[in-house]
Amino acid sequence: MSDRLAIFDCDGTLVDSQSNICLAMELCFERAGRERPDRARTRQVVGLSLVEAMQAMLPDAASDEHHSLADEYKRAFHGLRADGLVEEPLYDGIPALIDALDEEGWLLGVATGKSDRGLNLCLEHHGLHSRFVTLQTADRHPSKPNPSMVEQAMSDAGASPETTIMIGDTSFDMAMARAAGVTAIGVTWGYHEAEQLIRAGAHHVAETPSEILAFSRTLTGIHS
């Protein structure tokens, strides 16, 4: 079995869930009697676990309110899903990237701030669940940028830091990758700007999925 592991973030990397996340955040703040947050602000906390995201959104609020808002966000998101309003399309080029990495011997994983339920629903909807050998979520780990998710993914796959890449769209993904000692690849089609990814430690920033494949080949000596 290959010891090369490519770990993907989900929201903002595999799928475009921006409108869902922003709307659920607006609804949960409104229901809690808070002013709806600006969507640019919401985009900056995507990738964190929910309580940590609320702490970042409202640093002066009490811990009880952070937990209450996190619970309300879950209810808002589940309500949107029940109403058929949740859409999480794959970004263009992602299916081809997954196919190519698989064909070239990479094991695939996910490390996400989503819950187990949310991630499973998303991957099953796109027929991708079976493509990943390890799935790590906020249900079982501390929030990014703690390296716990990447470390468990490597353990599951039998990979080492030297043979692992972390692909994500936020500074939290890049900092998590660095903390775990793996190669950090940022993508520009998600939530954080390229400059933020670089400051957080990205080894490479890709503007398209095909650039990720090209960069992975430089790491392994694979040539097309």
C-alpha contacts under 8 A as a table, 3 or more apart, distances in Angstrom:
res1	aa1	res2	aa2	distance
2	S	5	L	8.00
2	S	105	G	6.16
2	S	106	W	6.58
2	S	107	L	6.78
3	D	106	W	7.63
3	D	107	L	7.35
3	D	157	A	7.04
3	D	158	G	5.99
3	D	159	A	4.64
3	D	160	S	7.27
3	D	163	T	6.56
4	R	105	G	7.29
4	R	106	W	5.14
4	R	107	L	6.01
4	R	159	A	6.11
4	R	160	S	7.97
4	R	163	T	4.85
4	R	164	T	5.76
5	L	106	W	5.52
5	L	107	L	4.69
5	L	108	L	5.72
5	L	109	G	7.17
5	L	154	M	7.32
5	L	157	A	7.16
5	L	159	A	6.28
5	L	163	T	6.38
5	L	164	T	4.68
5	L	165	I	6.37
6	A	106	W	6.42
6	A	107	L	6.19
6	A	108	L	4.98
6	A	109	G	6.17
6	A	164	T	5.88
6	A	165	I	4.95
6	A	166	M	6.11
6	A	167	I	7.27
7	I	108	L	5.82
7	I	109	G	4.42
7	I	110	V	5.10
7	I	111	A	6.53
7	I	150	V	7.71
7	I	153	A	7.85
7	I	164	T	7.51
7	I	165	I	6.13
7	I	166	M	4.82
7	I	167	I	6.02
8	F	13	T	7.05
8	F	14	L	7.20
8	F	108	L	7.69
8	F	109	G	6.11
8	F	110	V	4.67
8	F	111	A	6.13
8	F	112	T	7.93
8	F	166	M	6.07
8	F	167	I	4.85
8	F	168	G	6.16
9	D	12	G	7.57
9	D	13	T	5.71
9	D	14	L	6.83
9	D	110	V	5.71
9	D	111	A	5.24
9	D	112	T	5.21
9	D	166	M	7.76
9	D	167	I	6.21
9	D	168	G	5.00
9	D	169	D	7.45
9	D	173	D	7.37
10	C	13	T	5.29
10	C	14	L	4.87
10	C	15	V	6.09
10	C	110	V	6.86
10	C	111	A	7.28
10	C	112	T	5.75
10	C	114	K	7.88
10	C	119	L	7.90
10	C	168	G	7.85
11	D	14	L	6.23
11	D	15	V	5.36
11	D	16	D	6.26
11	D	17	S	5.91
11	D	18	Q	7.76
11	D	46	V	7.73
11	D	47	G	7.38
11	D	112	T	7.57
11	D	190	G	7.77
12	G	15	V	5.66
12	G	16	D	5.39
12	G	17	S	6.70
12	G	18	Q	7.29
12	G	168	G	7.64
12	G	169	D	5.94
12	G	189	W	6.90
12	G	190	G	4.09
12	G	191	Y	6.08
13	T	16	D	7.40
13	T	91	Y	7.57
13	T	167	I	7.52
13	T	168	G	5.66
13	T	169	D	5.69
13	T	187	V	7.02
13	T	189	W	7.24
13	T	190	G	5.99
14	L	90	L	5.72
14	L	91	Y	6.15
14	L	94	I	6.45
15	V	88	E	5.49
15	V	89	P	5.35
15	V	90	L	4.28
15	V	91	Y	5.55
16	D	88	E	5.36
16	D	89	P	5.57
16	D	90	L	6.27
16	D	91	Y	6.26
16	D	190	G	7.62
17	S	20	N	5.43
17	S	21	I	6.26
17	S	87	E	6.71
17	S	88	E	4.89
17	S	89	P	7.34
18	Q	21	I	5.33
18	Q	22	C	6.10
18	Q	43	R	7.59
19	S	22	C	5.26
19	S	23	L	6.01
20	N	23	L	5.31
20	N	24	A	6.10
20	N	77	F	7.43
20	N	80	L	7.90
20	N	85	L	7.89
20	N	86	V	5.92
20	N	87	E	7.06
20	N	88	E	8.00
21	I	24	A	5.24
21	I	25	M	6.12
21	I	77	F	7.63
22	C	25	M	5.14
22	C	26	E	6.19
22	C	39	R	5.97
22	C	42	T	6.29
22	C	43	R	7.52
23	L	26	E	5.04
23	L	27	L	6.16
24	A	27	L	5.10
24	A	28	C	6.14
24	A	73	Y	5.94
24	A	76	A	5.28
24	A	77	F	5.28
24	A	80	L	7.64
25	M	28	C	5.26
25	M	29	F	6.23
25	M	36	R	7.75
25	M	37	P	7.47
25	M	42	T	7.39
25	M	73	Y	6.05
25	M	76	A	7.85
26	E	29	F	5.35
26	E	30	E	6.15
26	E	36	R	4.86
26	E	37	P	6.12
27	L	30	E	5.12
27	L	31	R	6.13
27	L	36	R	7.44
27	L	73	Y	7.56
27	L	76	A	6.37
28	C	31	R	5.18
28	C	32	A	6.23
28	C	69	L	6.44
28	C	72	E	5.28
28	C	73	Y	5.08
28	C	76	A	6.16
29	F	32	A	5.09
29	F	33	G	6.35
29	F	34	R	4.90
29	F	35	E	6.33
29	F	36	R	5.66
29	F	37	P	7.41
29	F	69	L	7.09
30	E	33	G	5.15
30	E	34	R	5.30
30	E	35	E	6.10
30	E	36	R	5.84
31	R	34	R	7.36
31	R	72	E	7.93
32	A	69	L	7.20
37	P	41	R	6.78
37	P	42	T	6.86
38	D	41	R	5.34
38	D	42	T	6.54
39	R	42	T	4.93
39	R	43	R	6.19
40	A	43	R	5.23
40	A	44	Q	6.69
41	R	44	Q	5.35
41	R	45	V	7.17
41	R	57	M	7.50
42	T	45	V	5.61
42	T	46	V	6.73
42	T	57	M	7.58
43	R	46	V	5.44
43	R	191	Y	5.52
43	R	192	H	7.56
44	Q	191	Y	6.60
44	Q	192	H	6.66
45	V	48	L	5.91
45	V	53	A	5.38
45	V	56	A	6.98
45	V	57	M	7.52
46	V	53	A	7.28
46	V	170	T	7.73
46	V	191	Y	7.16
47	G	112	T	6.82
47	G	113	G	5.26
47	G	144	K	7.07
47	G	170	T	6.85
47	G	172	F	6.67
47	G	173	D	7.51
48	L	52	E	6.01
48	L	53	A	5.41
48	L	113	G	5.72
48	L	143	S	5.69
48	L	144	K	5.73
48	L	145	P	7.97
48	L	172	F	7.28
49	S	52	E	5.44
49	S	53	A	6.00
49	S	113	G	5.04
49	S	114	K	7.50
49	S	138	A	5.95
49	S	142	P	7.72
49	S	143	S	4.97
49	S	144	K	7.16
50	L	53	A	4.93
50	L	54	M	6.23
50	L	70	A	5.32
50	L	113	G	7.69
51	V	54	M	5.15
51	V	55	Q	6.24
51	V	66	H	5.70
51	V	67	H	5.70
51	V	69	L	7.83
51	V	70	A	5.54
52	E	55	Q	4.94
52	E	56	A	6.25
52	E	66	H	7.95
52	E	143	S	7.10
53	A	56	A	5.11
53	A	57	M	6.18
54	M	57	M	4.88
54	M	58	L	5.92
54	M	59	P	7.78
54	M	66	H	5.29
54	M	67	H	7.87
54	M	69	L	6.89
54	M	70	A	6.77
55	Q	58	L	5.23
55	Q	59	P	4.99
55	Q	61	A	7.52
55	Q	63	S	7.84
55	Q	66	H	6.00
56	A	59	P	5.48
58	L	61	A	5.52
58	L	66	H	7.80
61	A	65	E	6.44
61	A	66	H	7.05
62	A	65	E	5.40
62	A	66	H	6.59
63	S	66	H	5.05
63	S	67	H	6.40
64	D	67	H	5.26
64	D	68	S	6.10
65	E	68	S	4.85
65	E	69	L	5.94
66	H	69	L	5.22
66	H	70	A	6.20
67	H	70	A	5.03
67	H	71	D	6.31
68	S	71	D	5.18
68	S	72	E	6.18
69	L	72	E	4.89
69	L	73	Y	6.00
70	A	73	Y	5.10
70	A	74	K	6.47
71	D	74	K	5.20
71	D	75	R	6.45
72	E	75	R	5.03
72	E	76	A	6.10
73	Y	76	A	5.01
73	Y	77	F	6.08
74	K	77	F	5.16
74	K	78	H	6.03
75	R	78	H	5.15
75	R	79	G	6.02
76	A	79	G	5.06
76	A	80	L	6.30
77	F	80	L	5.08
77	F	81	R	6.27
78	H	81	R	5.01
78	H	82	A	6.09
79	G	82	A	5.03
79	G	83	D	6.20
80	L	83	D	5.12
80	L	84	G	6.36
80	L	85	L	5.12
80	L	86	V	5.86
81	R	84	G	5.05
81	R	85	L	5.57
81	R	86	V	4.95
82	A	85	L	7.51
83	D	86	V	7.98
88	E	122	C	7.14
90	L	94	I	6.52
90	L	95	P	7.69
90	L	126	H	7.87
91	Y	94	I	5.74
92	D	95	P	7.69
93	G	96	A	5.38
93	G	97	L	6.17
93	G	208	T	7.56
93	G	209	P	5.67
93	G	210	S	7.19
94	I	97	L	4.98
94	I	98	I	6.17
94	I	209	P	6.21
95	P	98	I	5.20
95	P	99	D	6.22
96	A	99	D	5.08
96	A	100	A	6.09
97	L	100	A	5.11
97	L	101	L	6.09
97	L	209	P	6.15
97	L	210	S	6.62
97	L	212	I	7.91
97	L	213	L	6.68
98	I	101	L	5.32
98	I	102	D	6.07
99	D	102	D	5.18
99	D	103	E	6.10
100	A	103	E	5.03
100	A	104	E	6.14
100	A	213	L	7.49
101	L	104	E	5.11
101	L	105	G	6.45
101	L	106	W	5.35
101	L	107	L	7.87
101	L	213	L	6.98
102	D	105	G	5.34
102	D	106	W	5.20
102	D	107	L	6.60
102	D	108	L	7.45
103	E	106	W	7.42
107	L	132	F	7.22
107	L	133	V	6.71
107	L	157	A	7.28
108	L	131	R	6.84
108	L	132	F	4.83
108	L	133	V	5.94
108	L	134	T	7.15
109	G	132	F	4.95
109	G	133	V	5.76
109	G	134	T	4.75
109	G	135	L	5.74
109	G	136	Q	7.91
109	G	153	A	6.83
110	V	132	F	7.21
110	V	134	T	6.49
110	V	135	L	4.90
110	V	136	Q	5.95
110	V	153	A	7.98
111	A	135	L	6.29
111	A	136	Q	4.70
111	A	137	T	5.90
111	A	149	M	5.90
111	A	150	V	6.76
111	A	153	A	7.83
112	T	115	S	7.92
112	T	119	L	8.00
112	T	136	Q	6.39
112	T	137	T	5.03
112	T	138	A	6.62
113	G	137	T	5.68
113	G	138	A	4.86
113	G	143	S	7.03
113	G	144	K	7.50
114	K	117	R	7.99
114	K	118	G	5.87
114	K	119	L	5.90
114	K	137	T	5.76
114	K	138	A	5.91
114	K	139	D	7.89
115	S	118	G	5.11
115	S	119	L	6.09
115	S	137	T	5.58
115	S	138	A	5.59
115	S	139	D	5.47
116	D	119	L	5.29
116	D	120	N	6.02
116	D	136	Q	7.93
116	D	137	T	5.89
116	D	138	A	7.63
116	D	139	D	6.39
117	R	120	N	5.24
117	R	121	L	6.13
118	G	121	L	5.26
118	G	122	C	6.21
119	L	122	C	5.12
119	L	123	L	6.14
119	L	137	T	7.78
120	N	123	L	5.27
120	N	124	E	5.88
120	N	129	H	7.02
121	L	124	E	5.26
121	L	125	H	6.01
122	C	125	H	5.23
122	C	126	H	6.60
123	L	126	H	5.26
123	L	127	G	6.04
123	L	128	L	4.99
123	L	129	H	4.91
124	E	127	G	4.85
124	E	128	L	5.99
124	E	129	H	5.44
125	H	128	L	7.76
126	H	129	H	7.96
127	G	130	S	7.62
128	L	131	R	5.37
128	L	132	F	7.44
129	H	132	F	6.12
130	S	133	V	7.48
132	F	135	L	6.96
133	V	156	D	7.64
133	V	157	A	6.79
134	T	153	A	5.67
134	T	156	D	6.30
134	T	157	A	6.95
135	L	153	A	7.19
136	Q	140	R	7.32
136	Q	141	H	7.70
136	Q	149	M	5.59
136	Q	150	V	7.92
136	Q	152	Q	7.62
136	Q	153	A	6.85
137	T	140	R	6.04
137	T	141	H	6.59
137	T	149	M	7.25
138	A	141	H	5.21
138	A	142	P	6.59
138	A	143	S	6.40
141	H	148	S	6.26
141	H	149	M	6.29
142	P	146	N	6.26
142	P	148	S	6.89
143	S	146	N	6.03
144	K	147	P	6.96
144	K	172	F	5.69
144	K	173	D	6.81
144	K	175	A	7.99
144	K	176	M	6.03
145	P	172	F	4.96
145	P	173	D	6.40
145	P	174	M	7.84
145	P	175	A	5.47
145	P	176	M	4.09
145	P	177	A	7.88
145	P	179	A	7.57
146	N	149	M	7.61
146	N	176	M	5.66
146	N	179	A	7.18
147	P	150	V	5.50
147	P	151	E	6.10
147	P	176	M	4.98
147	P	177	A	6.83
147	P	179	A	5.64
147	P	180	A	5.14
148	S	151	E	5.13
148	S	152	Q	6.14
148	S	180	A	7.95
149	M	152	Q	5.29
149	M	153	A	6.14
150	V	153	A	5.00
150	V	154	M	6.19
150	V	166	M	7.96
150	V	176	M	7.57
150	V	177	A	7.17
150	V	180	A	6.56
151	E	154	M	5.22
151	E	155	S	6.27
151	E	180	A	6.47
152	Q	155	S	4.95
152	Q	156	D	6.12
153	A	156	D	5.11
153	A	157	A	6.20
154	M	157	A	5.14
154	M	158	G	5.73
154	M	159	A	4.77
154	M	160	S	6.23
154	M	161	P	7.60
154	M	164	T	7.53
155	S	158	G	5.18
155	S	159	A	6.51
156	D	159	A	7.89
159	A	163	T	6.26
159	A	164	T	6.62
160	S	163	T	5.38
160	S	164	T	6.29
161	P	164	T	5.17
161	P	165	I	7.93
161	P	180	A	7.05
161	P	181	G	5.53
161	P	182	V	4.62
161	P	183	T	7.64
162	E	181	G	7.71
162	E	182	V	6.28
162	E	183	T	7.65
163	T	182	V	7.60
164	T	182	V	5.55
164	T	183	T	6.40
165	I	177	A	7.80
165	I	182	V	5.73
165	I	183	T	4.63
165	I	184	A	6.00
165	I	185	I	6.97
166	M	173	D	7.38
166	M	174	M	7.60
166	M	177	A	5.90
166	M	182	V	6.83
166	M	183	T	6.13
166	M	184	A	5.10
166	M	185	I	5.96
167	I	173	D	7.46
167	I	184	A	6.38
167	I	185	I	4.80
167	I	186	G	5.87
167	I	187	V	7.20
168	G	173	D	5.41
168	G	174	M	7.00
168	G	184	A	7.94
168	G	185	I	6.49
168	G	186	G	5.16
168	G	187	V	5.97
169	D	173	D	6.89
169	D	186	G	5.42
169	D	187	V	4.88
169	D	188	T	6.37
169	D	189	W	7.14
169	D	190	G	5.05
169	D	191	Y	6.03
169	D	192	H	6.10
169	D	197	L	7.54
170	T	173	D	5.34
170	T	174	M	6.70
170	T	186	G	7.23
170	T	190	G	7.41
170	T	191	Y	6.19
170	T	192	H	5.08
170	T	193	E	7.99
170	T	196	Q	7.67
170	T	197	L	6.31
171	S	174	M	5.05
171	S	175	A	6.09
171	S	192	H	6.86
171	S	196	Q	5.97
171	S	197	L	4.92
171	S	199	R	7.80
171	S	200	A	5.24
171	S	201	G	7.98
172	F	175	A	5.15
172	F	176	M	6.01
172	F	200	A	7.55
173	D	176	M	5.09
173	D	177	A	6.15
173	D	184	A	7.78
173	D	186	G	7.99
174	M	177	A	5.11
174	M	178	R	6.23
174	M	184	A	5.44
174	M	185	I	7.20
174	M	186	G	6.87
174	M	197	L	6.46
174	M	200	A	5.65
174	M	201	G	5.75
174	M	202	A	5.54
175	A	178	R	5.09
175	A	179	A	6.08
175	A	200	A	5.48
175	A	201	G	6.31
176	M	179	A	5.06
176	M	180	A	6.27
177	A	180	A	5.16
177	A	181	G	6.17
177	A	182	V	5.28
177	A	183	T	6.49
177	A	184	A	5.43
178	R	181	G	4.94
178	R	182	V	5.98
178	R	183	T	7.17
178	R	184	A	6.69
178	R	201	G	6.65
179	A	182	V	7.85
183	T	202	A	7.81
183	T	203	H	6.45
184	A	201	G	7.09
184	A	202	A	4.89
184	A	203	H	5.32
184	A	204	H	6.82
185	I	202	A	5.62
185	I	203	H	5.98
185	I	204	H	5.01
185	I	205	V	5.68
185	I	206	A	7.11
185	I	212	I	7.59
186	G	194	A	7.53
186	G	197	L	6.04
186	G	198	I	7.95
186	G	202	A	5.87
186	G	203	H	7.86
186	G	204	H	6.23
186	G	205	V	4.49
186	G	206	A	6.09
187	V	190	G	6.72
187	V	194	A	7.56
187	V	205	V	5.55
187	V	206	A	4.84
187	V	207	E	5.94
187	V	208	T	7.40
188	T	191	Y	7.74
188	T	192	H	7.16
188	T	193	E	6.36
188	T	194	A	5.96
188	T	205	V	7.10
188	T	206	A	6.38
188	T	207	E	5.28
188	T	208	T	7.80
189	W	207	E	6.91
189	W	208	T	7.83
192	H	196	Q	6.27
192	H	197	L	6.91
193	E	196	Q	5.36
193	E	197	L	6.55
194	A	197	L	5.07
194	A	198	I	6.21
194	A	205	V	6.81
195	E	198	I	5.15
195	E	199	R	6.17
196	Q	199	R	5.14
196	Q	200	A	6.19
197	L	200	A	5.13
197	L	201	G	6.51
197	L	202	A	5.57
197	L	205	V	7.48
198	I	201	G	5.20
198	I	202	A	4.81
198	I	203	H	7.44
198	I	204	H	7.86
198	I	205	V	7.52
199	R	202	A	7.31
202	A	205	V	6.58
204	H	215	F	7.95
206	A	209	P	7.00
206	A	211	E	5.50
206	A	212	I	6.06
207	E	211	E	6.85
208	T	211	E	5.44
208	T	212	I	7.17
209	P	212	I	5.25
209	P	213	L	6.84
210	S	213	L	5.16
210	S	214	A	6.38
211	E	214	A	5.00
211	E	215	F	6.09
212	I	215	F	5.10
212	I	216	S	6.06
213	L	216	S	5.09
213	L	217	R	6.41
214	A	217	R	5.29
214	A	218	T	6.76
215	F	218	T	5.21
215	F	219	L	6.68
216	S	219	L	5.20
216	S	220	T	6.56
217	R	220	T	5.22
217	R	221	G	5.64
217	R	222	I	4.60
217	R	223	H	6.11
218	T	221	G	5.48
218	T	222	I	6.72
218	T	223	H	7.84
219	L	222	I	7.87
